[in-house]
């Protein structure tokens, strides 16, 4: 009941924020609405008891990306408030890209057999006490169900960390051997980001050398 | 099973409350008591969030006065001027709420709340004692850093939306400073987290029980240096002097809050002073033993846990657990206040850095130092294990503590303190 109510509140806020980001023309207001939208998505993660994911969402998007966005706007703005006006072709292209993404996501979601998935996860009905997952697990002790009971008890951090190095709890115990971890992709992505950062620093530096009077006392 | 312990979710609790015929009238009374306990503890947390800044602002004035060979406030509310902050607060609430013509009204009005909410949210994950936390989270340490990083956004948006050059400069400095200082802060915080092998504040605090050489600051030489590194970056992250460039009174009028007045101005300061406590309490938990006093008194008090069950005719309420929690909270708040005192002391004795000095302190010194400390702290147990066949010098190793923990949890636990569940649920 309460969780349903919270879900609807945050889901509405996320959607309203997302629409407001598109609808407003003022960049800083966009950033504000983006905070609302991304923060509500983080709250939805917390409702799903995925604390780590919610915290990562807050740290990376709200605390990192939006701060950098506003910082970038403040550094580069020529007028008091930067306005972005979208031309009709831009709007068309944006709508096309958004619509395609929506189509892909809807088709992906509708292709999943949710019945099988929900059967493998212990359902927390409003009347169920905390004992219910344990009892459900005793009836059919499938490894996946045990894993999800474990997540509900102890949070997702430990399974995430173990899965990162290859001990994945989402695989059945019957599948022997180590699953591929996520270490290598993570390292590749982070090196990629480092390259991007170095490149951005190089570009910014080169520009400043051409116009030395441009620097306003900020490094 | 009585109503207090059984009603673990608020939803379930409300269901039971609406159908009292199922459990009889005693259950309803127990549930009402549960709600009352929840309300009391939620308001206590809110009171801590509001009350600590009031005390710190008074302390700041007194300390500043003493350092400058003055007396500080002496008259309001008796001999020590201890009502000074409240008098100021009443004055500030009466002031007109101004919004400049040039400002972006919506963002200008909202950003003080954004900063304050972020600061309060950090209090919700901050454990005051072993088991006394509003929201338990397995990744609490990560979550609290995420929440505290949101406070910066409120300040930047406030500076930008003010429509004033001074405020814009303050916000730009704050953004540049925070984007850089978060890196060494996180790396320094990683060192104790790595020693504990957990992001959970409860586990981290429990591992530092006993005498003070179990504290993580004395775990290895690198953790010792990391504490000072962390404290410097934490001081910068709550924009305290010598890193208070966002407000820099002598250069920028008042920096990001130049255009603010009255209530909105005062809640910026509420956020700042309560964040000072939050970062100090995090430092205390990560490095200084958290709610353990370091003399062994905590362990003696902890034996009270589970004692005097059914006190005050409330089933499942253990007075001993409650007292132990209260003692732990007092220890942690004392440690936090001591660190805040250091921050105040530093503010009134060190000159403010220039922005380029702030940036080079971070990027040229703190980032390499913290990276080096982290690497050394990673290598330290390996070196010890290869020379002494033990990953730690003194005290139990991580695996041994885990085993002990498992043995403790394997024993039948006394029913949980109802207030913990209450506070968890209310916060959710």
Boltz contact constraints between the chains, C-beta under 6 A:
constraints:
  - contact:
      token1: [A, 1]
      token2: [B, 11]
      max_distance: 6.0
  - contact:
      token1: [A, 2]
      token2: [B, 10]
      max_distance: 6.0
  - contact:
      token1: [A, 2]
      token2: [B, 11]
      max_distance: 6.0
  - contact:
      token1: [A, 28]
      token2: [B, 107]
      max_distance: 6.0
  - contact:
      token1: [A, 28]
      token2: [B, 160]
      max_distance: 6.0
  - contact:
      token1: [A, 32]
      token2: [B, 107]
      max_distance: 6.0
  - contact:
      token1: [A, 51]
      token2: [B, 137]
      max_distance: 6.0
  - contact:
      token1: [A, 51]
      token2: [B, 139]
      max_distance: 6.0
  - contact:
      token1: [A, 52]
      token2: [B, 139]
      max_distance: 6.0
  - contact:
      token1: [A, 55]
      token2: [B, 139]
      max_distance: 6.0
  - contact:
      token1: [A, 55]
      token2: [B, 142]
      max_distance: 6.0
  - contact:
      token1: [A, 55]
      token2: [B, 143]
      max_distance: 6.0
  - contact:
      token1: [A, 55]
      token2: [B, 146]
      max_distance: 6.0
  - contact:
      token1: [A, 58]
      token2: [B, 146]
      max_distance: 6.0
  - contact:
      token1: [A, 59]
      token2: [B, 146]
      max_distance: 6.0
  - contact:
      token1: [A, 59]
      token2: [B, 149]
      max_distance: 6.0
  - contact:
      token1: [A, 62]
      token2: [B, 150]
      max_distance: 6.0
  - contact:
      token1: [A, 63]
      token2: [B, 149]
      max_distance: 6.0
  - contact:
      token1: [A, 63]
      token2: [B, 150]
      max_distance: 6.0
  - contact:
      token1: [A, 67]
      token2: [B, 152]
      max_distance: 6.0
  - contact:
      token1: [A, 67]
      token2: [B, 153]
      max_distance: 6.0
  - contact:
      token1: [A, 70]
      token2: [B, 156]
      max_distance: 6.0
  - contact:
      token1: [A, 71]
      token2: [B, 175]
      max_distance: 6.0
  - contact:
      token1: [A, 74]
      token2: [B, 160]
      max_distance: 6.0
  - contact:
      token1: [A, 74]
      token2: [B, 172]
      max_distance: 6.0
  - contact:
      token1: [A, 126]
      token2: [B, 11]
      max_distance: 6.0
  - contact:
      token1: [A, 130]
      token2: [B, 8]
      max_distance: 6.0
  - contact:
      token1: [A, 154]
      token2: [B, 138]
      max_distance: 6.0
  - contact:
      token1: [A, 155]
      token2: [B, 138]
      max_distance: 6.0
  - contact:
      token1: [A, 157]
      token2: [B, 138]
      max_distance: 6.0
  - contact:
      token1: [A, 157]
      token2: [B, 139]
      max_distance: 6.0
  - contact:
      token1: [A, 157]
      token2: [B, 199]
      max_distance: 6.0
  - contact:
      token1: [A, 219]
      token2: [B, 356]
      max_distance: 6.0
  - contact:
      token1: [A, 219]
      token2: [B, 359]
      max_distance: 6.0
